[in-house]
Amino acid sequence: MDVNLPLVVLLGLAVWAAVKFLGVRPWLVAVIALFGFYLSDTFAAPAIDSGTRTGVEIINDQHD
């Protein structure tokens, strides 16, 4: 069975759970999101992109 969910939905659920159950402050979530946007405009962005794509490929290639 294949389920297709956008990554944004999964991240949104993770953030909601962190705020609801772990007591993470919403302002901290906003700061981390802004840091991610700023980081995407640096020299580290290609390495992050490559690592993310490789991780997704590894997860998608695993078959039970």
PDB file of N, CA, C and O in Angstrom:
ATOM      1  N   MET A   1       0.837  -1.177   0.000  1.00  0.00           N
ATOM      2  CA  MET A   1       0.000   0.000   0.000  1.00  0.00           C
ATOM      3  C   MET A   1       0.881   1.239   0.000  1.00  0.00           C
ATOM      4  O   MET A   1       1.764   1.375   0.848  1.00  0.00           O
ATOM      5  N   ASP A   2       0.653   2.125  -0.926  1.00  0.00           N
ATOM      6  CA  ASP A   2       1.410   3.370  -1.018  1.00  0.00           C
ATOM      7  C   ASP A   2       0.553   4.531  -0.549  1.00  0.00           C
ATOM      8  O   ASP A   2      -0.610   4.663  -0.931  1.00  0.00           O
ATOM      9  N   VAL A   3       1.146   5.363   0.281  1.00  0.00           N
ATOM     10  CA  VAL A   3       0.474   6.562   0.766  1.00  0.00           C
ATOM     11  C   VAL A   3       1.341   7.743   0.387  1.00  0.00           C
ATOM     12  O   VAL A   3       2.536   7.766   0.681  1.00  0.00           O
ATOM     13  N   ASN A   4       0.743   8.719  -0.263  1.00  0.00           N
ATOM     14  CA  ASN A   4       1.486   9.912  -0.670  1.00  0.00           C
ATOM     15  C   ASN A   4       1.005  11.104   0.148  1.00  0.00           C
ATOM     16  O   ASN A   4      -0.139  11.542   0.026  1.00  0.00           O
ATOM     17  N   LEU A   5       1.912  11.622   0.990  1.00  0.00           N
ATOM     18  CA  LEU A   5       1.629  12.815   1.777  1.00  0.00           C
ATOM     19  C   LEU A   5       2.716  13.839   1.501  1.00  0.00           C
ATOM     20  O   LEU A   5       3.896  13.494   1.452  1.00  0.00           O
ATOM     21  N   PRO A   6       2.333  15.082   1.322  1.00  0.00           N
ATOM     22  CA  PRO A   6       3.362  16.108   1.164  1.00  0.00           C
ATOM     23  C   PRO A   6       4.200  16.222   2.443  1.00  0.00           C
ATOM     24  O   PRO A   6       3.697  16.030   3.550  1.00  0.00           O
ATOM     25  N   LEU A   7       5.470  16.534   2.268  1.00  0.00           N
ATOM     26  CA  LEU A   7       6.370  16.686   3.401  1.00  0.00           C
ATOM     27  C   LEU A   7       5.887  17.778   4.348  1.00  0.00           C
ATOM     28  O   LEU A   7       6.093  17.689   5.558  1.00  0.00           O
ATOM     29  N   VAL A   8       5.255  18.794   3.808  1.00  0.00           N
ATOM     30  CA  VAL A   8       4.765  19.900   4.634  1.00  0.00           C
ATOM     31  C   VAL A   8       3.720  19.402   5.630  1.00  0.00           C
ATOM     32  O   VAL A   8       3.670  19.879   6.764  1.00  0.00           O
ATOM     33  N   VAL A   9       2.888  18.451   5.218  1.00  0.00           N
ATOM     34  CA  VAL A   9       1.870  17.911   6.124  1.00  0.00           C
ATOM     35  C   VAL A   9       2.546  17.157   7.273  1.00  0.00           C
ATOM     36  O   VAL A   9       2.160  17.315   8.431  1.00  0.00           O
ATOM     37  N   LEU A  10       3.543  16.347   6.959  1.00  0.00           N
ATOM     38  CA  LEU A  10       4.246  15.604   8.000  1.00  0.00           C
ATOM     39  C   LEU A  10       4.981  16.538   8.955  1.00  0.00           C
ATOM     40  O   LEU A  10       4.962  16.331  10.168  1.00  0.00           O
ATOM     41  N   LEU A  11       5.624  17.559   8.410  1.00  0.00           N
ATOM     42  CA  LEU A  11       6.311  18.525   9.266  1.00  0.00           C
ATOM     43  C   LEU A  11       5.320  19.303  10.126  1.00  0.00           C
ATOM     44  O   LEU A  11       5.590  19.588  11.293  1.00  0.00           O
ATOM     45  N   GLY A  12       4.185  19.641   9.549  1.00  0.00           N
ATOM     46  CA  GLY A  12       3.154  20.341  10.317  1.00  0.00           C
ATOM     47  C   GLY A  12       2.644  19.506  11.478  1.00  0.00           C
ATOM     48  O   GLY A  12       2.433  20.021  12.576  1.00  0.00           O
ATOM     49  N   LEU A  13       2.447  18.214  11.235  1.00  0.00           N
ATOM     50  CA  LEU A  13       2.017  17.321  12.314  1.00  0.00           C
ATOM     51  C   LEU A  13       3.092  17.195  13.391  1.00  0.00           C
ATOM     52  O   LEU A  13       2.780  17.155  14.581  1.00  0.00           O
ATOM     53  N   ALA A  14       4.351  17.133  12.976  1.00  0.00           N
ATOM     54  CA  ALA A  14       5.449  17.042  13.942  1.00  0.00           C
ATOM     55  C   ALA A  14       5.524  18.309  14.787  1.00  0.00           C
ATOM     56  O   ALA A  14       5.742  18.234  15.996  1.00  0.00           O
ATOM     57  N   VAL A  15       5.349  19.458  14.171  1.00  0.00           N
ATOM     58  CA  VAL A  15       5.381  20.726  14.912  1.00  0.00           C
ATOM     59  C   VAL A  15       4.204  20.802  15.874  1.00  0.00           C
ATOM     60  O   VAL A  15       4.363  21.197  17.029  1.00  0.00           O
ATOM     61  N   TRP A  16       3.028  20.424  15.398  1.00  0.00           N
ATOM     62  CA  TRP A  16       1.849  20.437  16.273  1.00  0.00           C
ATOM     63  C   TRP A  16       2.075  19.537  17.483  1.00  0.00           C
ATOM     64  O   TRP A  16       1.771  19.919  18.613  1.00  0.00           O
ATOM     65  N   ALA A  17       2.607  18.345  17.243  1.00  0.00           N
ATOM     66  CA  ALA A  17       2.851  17.415  18.350  1.00  0.00           C
ATOM     67  C   ALA A  17       3.901  17.969  19.311  1.00  0.00           C
ATOM     68  O   ALA A  17       3.772  17.812  20.525  1.00  0.00           O
ATOM     69  N   ALA A  18       4.929  18.612  18.782  1.00  0.00           N
ATOM     70  CA  ALA A  18       5.968  19.185  19.640  1.00  0.00           C
ATOM     71  C   ALA A  18       5.408  20.303  20.512  1.00  0.00           C
ATOM     72  O   ALA A  18       5.746  20.406  21.691  1.00  0.00           O
ATOM     73  N   VAL A  19       4.558  21.133  19.935  1.00  0.00           N
ATOM     74  CA  VAL A  19       3.960  22.222  20.714  1.00  0.00           C
ATOM     75  C   VAL A  19       2.964  21.670  21.727  1.00  0.00           C
ATOM     76  O   VAL A  19       2.929  22.110  22.876  1.00  0.00           O
ATOM     77  N   LYS A  20       2.166  20.716  21.303  1.00  0.00           N
ATOM     78  CA  LYS A  20       1.100  20.183  22.164  1.00  0.00           C
ATOM     79  C   LYS A  20       1.645  19.299  23.292  1.00  0.00           C
ATOM     80  O   LYS A  20       1.261  19.471  24.449  1.00  0.00           O
ATOM     81  N   PHE A  21       2.535  18.357  22.964  1.00  0.00           N
ATOM     82  CA  PHE A  21       2.923  17.348  23.934  1.00  0.00           C
ATOM     83  C   PHE A  21       4.285  17.582  24.587  1.00  0.00           C
ATOM     84  O   PHE A  21       4.510  17.141  25.714  1.00  0.00           O
ATOM     85  N   LEU A  22       5.191  18.265  23.900  1.00  0.00           N
ATOM     86  CA  LEU A  22       6.526  18.473  24.451  1.00  0.00           C
ATOM     87  C   LEU A  22       6.706  19.855  25.072  1.00  0.00           C
ATOM     88  O   LEU A  22       7.724  20.126  25.708  1.00  0.00           O
ATOM     89  N   GLY A  23       5.732  20.711  24.891  1.00  0.00           N
ATOM     90  CA  GLY A  23       5.807  22.038  25.500  1.00  0.00           C
ATOM     91  C   GLY A  23       6.737  22.998  24.779  1.00  0.00           C
ATOM     92  O   GLY A  23       7.204  23.969  25.373  1.00  0.00           O
ATOM     93  N   VAL A  24       7.012  22.739  23.503  1.00  0.00           N
ATOM     94  CA  VAL A  24       7.848  23.653  22.724  1.00  0.00           C
ATOM     95  C   VAL A  24       7.056  24.932  22.475  1.00  0.00           C
ATOM     96  O   VAL A  24       5.884  24.883  22.099  1.00  0.00           O
ATOM     97  N   ARG A  25       7.691  26.051  22.683  1.00  0.00           N
ATOM     98  CA  ARG A  25       7.015  27.339  22.511  1.00  0.00           C
ATOM     99  C   ARG A  25       6.824  27.651  21.028  1.00  0.00           C
ATOM    100  O   ARG A  25       7.722  27.396  20.226  1.00  0.00           O
ATOM    101  N   PRO A  26       5.664  28.200  20.651  1.00  0.00           N
ATOM    102  CA  PRO A  26       5.420  28.543  19.244  1.00  0.00           C
ATOM    103  C   PRO A  26       6.440  29.545  18.689  1.00  0.00           C
ATOM    104  O   PRO A  26       6.771  29.484  17.505  1.00  0.00           O
ATOM    105  N   TRP A  27       6.945  30.466  19.522  1.00  0.00           N
ATOM    106  CA  TRP A  27       7.931  31.419  19.024  1.00  0.00           C
ATOM    107  C   TRP A  27       9.217  30.701  18.648  1.00  0.00           C
ATOM    108  O   TRP A  27       9.907  31.119  17.718  1.00  0.00           O
ATOM    109  N   LEU A  28       9.550  29.627  19.357  1.00  0.00           N
ATOM    110  CA  LEU A  28      10.743  28.859  19.025  1.00  0.00           C
ATOM    111  C   LEU A  28      10.580  28.146  17.689  1.00  0.00           C
ATOM    112  O   LEU A  28      11.534  28.042  16.917  1.00  0.00           O
ATOM    113  N   VAL A  29       9.387  27.660  17.417  1.00  0.00           N
ATOM    114  CA  VAL A  29       9.102  27.038  16.121  1.00  0.00           C
ATOM    115  C   VAL A  29       9.306  28.063  15.000  1.00  0.00           C
ATOM    116  O   VAL A  29       9.883  27.744  13.960  1.00  0.00           O
ATOM    117  N   ALA A  30       8.832  29.289  15.214  1.00  0.00           N
ATOM    118  CA  ALA A  30       8.990  30.341  14.205  1.00  0.00           C
ATOM    119  C   ALA A  30      10.461  30.680  13.997  1.00  0.00           C
ATOM    120  O   ALA A  30      10.888  30.881  12.860  1.00  0.00           O
ATOM    121  N   VAL A  31      11.241  30.748  15.071  1.00  0.00           N
ATOM    122  CA  VAL A  31      12.674  31.049  14.951  1.00  0.00           C
ATOM    123  C   VAL A  31      13.395  29.953  14.178  1.00  0.00           C
ATOM    124  O   VAL A  31      14.236  30.248  13.329  1.00  0.00           O
ATOM    125  N   ILE A  32      13.081  28.701  14.458  1.00  0.00           N
ATOM    126  CA  ILE A  32      13.717  27.594  13.748  1.00  0.00           C
ATOM    127  C   ILE A  32      13.339  27.621  12.267  1.00  0.00           C
ATOM    128  O   ILE A  32      14.189  27.374  11.411  1.00  0.00           O
ATOM    129  N   ALA A  33      12.079  27.916  11.956  1.00  0.00           N
ATOM    130  CA  ALA A  33      11.662  28.013  10.554  1.00  0.00           C
ATOM    131  C   ALA A  33      12.397  29.143   9.839  1.00  0.00           C
ATOM    132  O   ALA A  33      12.848  28.966   8.708  1.00  0.00           O
ATOM    133  N   LEU A  34      12.523  30.301  10.486  1.00  0.00           N
ATOM    134  CA  LEU A  34      13.252  31.414   9.877  1.00  0.00           C
ATOM    135  C   LEU A  34      14.722  31.068   9.675  1.00  0.00           C
ATOM    136  O   LEU A  34      15.311  31.425   8.655  1.00  0.00           O
ATOM    137  N   PHE A  35      15.311  30.381  10.635  1.00  0.00           N
ATOM    138  CA  PHE A  35      16.698  29.954  10.503  1.00  0.00           C
ATOM    139  C   PHE A  35      16.857  29.038   9.286  1.00  0.00           C
ATOM    140  O   PHE A  35      17.848  29.135   8.564  1.00  0.00           O
ATOM    141  N   GLY A  36      15.898  28.163   9.062  1.00  0.00           N
ATOM    142  CA  GLY A  36      15.941  27.283   7.893  1.00  0.00           C
ATOM    143  C   GLY A  36      15.897  28.068   6.601  1.00  0.00           C
ATOM    144  O   GLY A  36      16.611  27.739   5.653  1.00  0.00           O
ATOM    145  N   PHE A  37      15.065  29.109   6.544  1.00  0.00           N
ATOM    146  CA  PHE A  37      15.006  29.936   5.336  1.00  0.00           C
ATOM    147  C   PHE A  37      16.320  30.676   5.119  1.00  0.00           C
ATOM    148  O   PHE A  37      16.796  30.777   3.989  1.00  0.00           O
ATOM    149  N   TYR A  38      16.901  31.186   6.179  1.00  0.00           N
ATOM    150  CA  TYR A  38      18.191  31.880   6.046  1.00  0.00           C
ATOM    151  C   TYR A  38      19.293  30.910   5.656  1.00  0.00           C
ATOM    152  O   TYR A  38      20.164  31.256   4.858  1.00  0.00           O
ATOM    153  N   LEU A  39      19.271  29.716   6.198  1.00  0.00           N
ATOM    154  CA  LEU A  39      20.278  28.711   5.890  1.00  0.00           C
ATOM    155  C   LEU A  39      20.202  28.269   4.435  1.00  0.00           C
ATOM    156  O   LEU A  39      21.221  27.912   3.844  1.00  0.00           O
ATOM    157  N   SER A  40      19.018  28.288   3.859  1.00  0.00           N
ATOM    158  CA  SER A  40      18.864  27.856   2.469  1.00  0.00           C
ATOM    159  C   SER A  40      19.522  28.821   1.488  1.00  0.00           C
ATOM    160  O   SER A  40      19.660  28.503   0.306  1.00  0.00           O
ATOM    161  N   ASP A  41      19.927  29.990   1.964  1.00  0.00           N
ATOM    162  CA  ASP A  41      20.567  30.979   1.094  1.00  0.00           C
ATOM    163  C   ASP A  41      22.077  31.054   1.339  1.00  0.00           C
ATOM    164  O   ASP A  41      22.712  32.039   0.962  1.00  0.00           O
ATOM    165  N   THR A  42      22.661  30.023   1.967  1.00  0.00           N
ATOM    166  CA  THR A  42      24.083  30.019   2.255  1.00  0.00           C
ATOM    167  C   THR A  42      24.803  28.965   1.428  1.00  0.00           C
ATOM    168  O   THR A  42      24.190  28.263   0.624  1.00  0.00           O
ATOM    169  N   PHE A  43      26.108  28.863   1.636  1.00  0.00           N
ATOM    170  CA  PHE A  43      26.913  27.877   0.934  1.00  0.00           C
ATOM    171  C   PHE A  43      26.567  26.451   1.351  1.00  0.00           C
ATOM    172  O   PHE A  43      26.901  25.507   0.635  1.00  0.00           O
ATOM    173  N   ALA A  44      25.912  26.277   2.481  1.00  0.00           N
ATOM    174  CA  ALA A  44      25.566  24.943   2.979  1.00  0.00           C
ATOM    175  C   ALA A  44      24.327  24.359   2.300  1.00  0.00           C
ATOM    176  O   ALA A  44      24.054  23.167   2.444  1.00  0.00           O
ATOM    177  N   ALA A  45      23.580  25.171   1.571  1.00  0.00           N
ATOM    178  CA  ALA A  45      22.327  24.714   0.969  1.00  0.00           C
ATOM    179  C   ALA A  45      22.515  23.518   0.024  1.00  0.00           C
ATOM    180  O   ALA A  45      21.727  22.576   0.106  1.00  0.00           O
ATOM    181  N   PRO A  46      23.518  23.506  -0.870  1.00  0.00           N
ATOM    182  CA  PRO A  46      23.669  22.330  -1.736  1.00  0.00           C
ATOM    183  C   PRO A  46      23.949  21.045  -0.962  1.00  0.00           C
ATOM    184  O   PRO A  46      23.447  19.984  -1.333  1.00  0.00           O
ATOM    185  N   ALA A  47      24.731  21.121   0.092  1.00  0.00           N
ATOM    186  CA  ALA A  47      25.020  19.928   0.890  1.00  0.00           C
ATOM    187  C   ALA A  47      23.767  19.442   1.608  1.00  0.00           C
ATOM    188  O   ALA A  47      23.525  18.237   1.690  1.00  0.00           O
ATOM    189  N   ILE A  48      22.973  20.366   2.126  1.00  0.00           N
ATOM    190  CA  ILE A  48      21.726  19.995   2.800  1.00  0.00           C
ATOM    191  C   ILE A  48      20.758  19.372   1.803  1.00  0.00           C
ATOM    192  O   ILE A  48      20.119  18.362   2.099  1.00  0.00           O
ATOM    193  N   ASP A  49      20.651  19.973   0.622  1.00  0.00           N
ATOM    194  CA  ASP A  49      19.764  19.447  -0.412  1.00  0.00           C
ATOM    195  C   ASP A  49      20.190  18.045  -0.836  1.00  0.00           C
ATOM    196  O   ASP A  49      19.357  17.147  -0.958  1.00  0.00           O
ATOM    197  N   SER A  50      21.476  17.864  -1.057  1.00  0.00           N
ATOM    198  CA  SER A  50      21.989  16.560  -1.471  1.00  0.00           C
ATOM    199  C   SER A  50      21.747  15.508  -0.384  1.00  0.00           C
ATOM    200  O   SER A  50      21.318  14.392  -0.678  1.00  0.00           O
ATOM    201  N   GLY A  51      22.019  15.862   0.848  1.00  0.00           N
ATOM    202  CA  GLY A  51      21.805  14.927   1.953  1.00  0.00           C
ATOM    203  C   GLY A  51      20.339  14.565   2.131  1.00  0.00           C
ATOM    204  O   GLY A  51      20.008  13.415   2.416  1.00  0.00           O
ATOM    205  N   THR A  52      19.469  15.539   1.963  1.00  0.00           N
ATOM    206  CA  THR A  52      18.033  15.280   2.082  1.00  0.00           C
ATOM    207  C   THR A  52      17.553  14.359   0.973  1.00  0.00           C
ATOM    208  O   THR A  52      16.804  13.412   1.217  1.00  0.00           O
ATOM    209  N   ARG A  53      17.994  14.647  -0.257  1.00  0.00           N
ATOM    210  CA  ARG A  53      17.579  13.800  -1.389  1.00  0.00           C
ATOM    211  C   ARG A  53      18.102  12.374  -1.231  1.00  0.00           C
ATOM    212  O   ARG A  53      17.387  11.417  -1.528  1.00  0.00           O
ATOM    213  N   THR A  54      19.332  12.225  -0.769  1.00  0.00           N
ATOM    214  CA  THR A  54      19.896  10.892  -0.550  1.00  0.00           C
ATOM    215  C   THR A  54      19.112  10.146   0.527  1.00  0.00           C
ATOM    216  O   THR A  54      18.815   8.962   0.372  1.00  0.00           O
ATOM    217  N   GLY A  55      18.777  10.830   1.612  1.00  0.00           N
ATOM    218  CA  GLY A  55      17.998  10.199   2.676  1.00  0.00           C
ATOM    219  C   GLY A  55      16.626   9.753   2.205  1.00  0.00           C
ATOM    220  O   GLY A  55      16.159   8.671   2.562  1.00  0.00           O
ATOM    221  N   VAL A  56      15.980  10.591   1.403  1.00  0.00           N
ATOM    222  CA  VAL A  56      14.662  10.227   0.871  1.00  0.00           C
ATOM    223  C   VAL A  56      14.778   9.032  -0.065  1.00  0.00           C
ATOM    224  O   VAL A  56      13.932   8.138  -0.032  1.00  0.00           O
ATOM    225  N   GLU A  57      15.814   9.004  -0.901  1.00  0.00           N
ATOM    226  CA  GLU A  57      16.012   7.865  -1.799  1.00  0.00           C
ATOM    227  C   GLU A  57      16.251   6.576  -1.011  1.00  0.00           C
ATOM    228  O   GLU A  57      15.726   5.523  -1.373  1.00  0.00           O
ATOM    229  N   ILE A  58      17.034   6.655   0.054  1.00  0.00           N
ATOM    230  CA  ILE A  58      17.292   5.463   0.878  1.00  0.00           C
ATOM    231  C   ILE A  58      15.997   4.959   1.500  1.00  0.00           C
ATOM    232  O   ILE A  58      15.731   3.757   1.493  1.00  0.00           O
ATOM    233  N   ILE A  59      15.196   5.863   2.034  1.00  0.00           N
ATOM    234  CA  ILE A  59      13.930   5.454   2.655  1.00  0.00           C
ATOM    235  C   ILE A  59      12.968   4.895   1.621  1.00  0.00           C
ATOM    236  O   ILE A  59      12.286   3.902   1.878  1.00  0.00           O
ATOM    237  N   ASN A  60      12.906   5.530   0.442  1.00  0.00           N
ATOM    238  CA  ASN A  60      11.975   5.065  -0.585  1.00  0.00           C
ATOM    239  C   ASN A  60      12.386   3.749  -1.204  1.00  0.00           C
ATOM    240  O   ASN A  60      11.523   3.026  -1.702  1.00  0.00           O
ATOM    241  N   ASP A  61      13.660   3.399  -1.198  1.00  0.00           N
ATOM    242  CA  ASP A  61      14.129   2.163  -1.798  1.00  0.00           C
ATOM    243  C   ASP A  61      13.967   0.960  -0.887  1.00  0.00           C
ATOM    244  O   ASP A  61      14.148  -0.173  -1.333  1.00  0.00           O
ATOM    245  N   GLN A  62      13.633   1.173   0.365  1.00  0.00           N
ATOM    246  CA  GLN A  62      13.459   0.057   1.287  1.00  0.00           C
ATOM    247  C   GLN A  62      12.099  -0.595   1.045  1.00  0.00           C
ATOM    248  O   GLN A  62      11.058   0.058   1.114  1.00  0.00           O
ATOM    249  N   HIS A  63      12.133  -1.873   0.764  1.00  0.00           N
ATOM    250  CA  HIS A  63      10.897  -2.629   0.537  1.00  0.00           C
ATOM    251  C   HIS A  63      10.815  -3.748   1.553  1.00  0.00           C
ATOM    252  O   HIS A  63      11.809  -4.420   1.830  1.00  0.00           O
ATOM    253  N   ASP A  64       9.637  -3.947   2.104  1.00  0.00           N
ATOM    254  CA  ASP A  64       9.455  -5.015   3.091  1.00  0.00           C
ATOM    255  C   ASP A  64       9.204  -6.330   2.414  1.00  0.00           C
ATOM    256  O   ASP A  64       9.027  -7.346   3.085  1.00  0.00           O
TER     257      ASP A  64
END
